[in-house]
Amino acid sequence: MRLTAAAICTLLVFIMPGTVLAHFGMIIPSTSIVNPSDKRLTLTLSFSHPFEKTGMDMVRPQKLTMTVNNNQIDLTDRLQPTTVMTKKAWSLTTTIKKPGVYWFSMTPAPYFEAAEDIFILHLSKTAVAAFGAQSGWDKPLGLETEIIPLTRPFGNYAGNSFTGRVVVQGKPAPNTGVEVAYYNAAGAKRHTAPTQYHITQLVKTDDNGIFTFTCPWAGWWGFAALHDAPYTLPGPDGKEKQVELGAVLWLYMDAVGSQ
């Protein structure tokens, strides 16, 4: 079958790494704010292209932790299989009993991306505030790389700006690219992108590792600061492969006037 030049260009747009189908480790709670009237919280863990709603199978994560008031609890053994975007994913339901800012952090198994010949390892986290508490939202978790919020990562309106600091081994990561994606979730207003460039937004950190992005829509927003890990992993062919290490943060923007 012969392809026209236009068809080839279109195909290249969809397979070019880092342009359209940006990978995101996703850790999405059922709510970002827990109230006394409903203390149950469900977390859904997946590996997907959030704007396009294209999923990938995720093997069981290596670790899922909950950190509150400087106490860390390992929840990995409580994960149950589920599906997200028709692909294998994981979930957990827990009950929040005390006030606090609860940080949930996922370390997945490295994912080999054959098209790019690399491993992808996204250390993903999200914060859930409970019963009016808001102390601890700006504290690092001590991950190999992470985004530390400089804007409170909950209780925000769509249209607010979010500012964060990217750190690697606890030190600010200057001039680092941060990919931004909106989760076009089922049940939400379906958004479309005017061009392929609009699917994944891109900003860079300044000399102090700080970036800012304004989120125009209500819903979940993911931020992924990507860099090469200082180590390699053996690939399916037995050769050492580069590892894309990502610091990923998810937060929710509420619609103005929402209840």
Beta strands, then each sheet from edge to edge (+ up, - down):
strand 1: 24-29
strand 2: 33-34
strand 3: 40-49
strand 4: 54-56
strand 5: 63-68
strand 6: 71-74
strand 7: 80-84
strand 8: 87-95
strand 9: 100-107
strand 10: 111-113
strand 11: 118-130
strand 12: 145-149
strand 13: 156-157
strand 14: 161-168
strand 15: 171-172
strand 16: 177-182
strand 17: 201-204
strand 18: 210-214
strand 19: 219-234
strand 20: 240-254
sheet 1: 1+ 3- 4+
sheet 2: 1+ 3- 8+ 7-
sheet 3: 2+ 11+ 9- 5+ 6-
sheet 4: 2+ 11+ 10-
sheet 5: 2+ 11+ 20+ 13+
sheet 6: 2+ 11+ 20+ 19- 16+ 17-
sheet 7: 12+ 14- 15+
sheet 8: 12+ 14- 18+
end
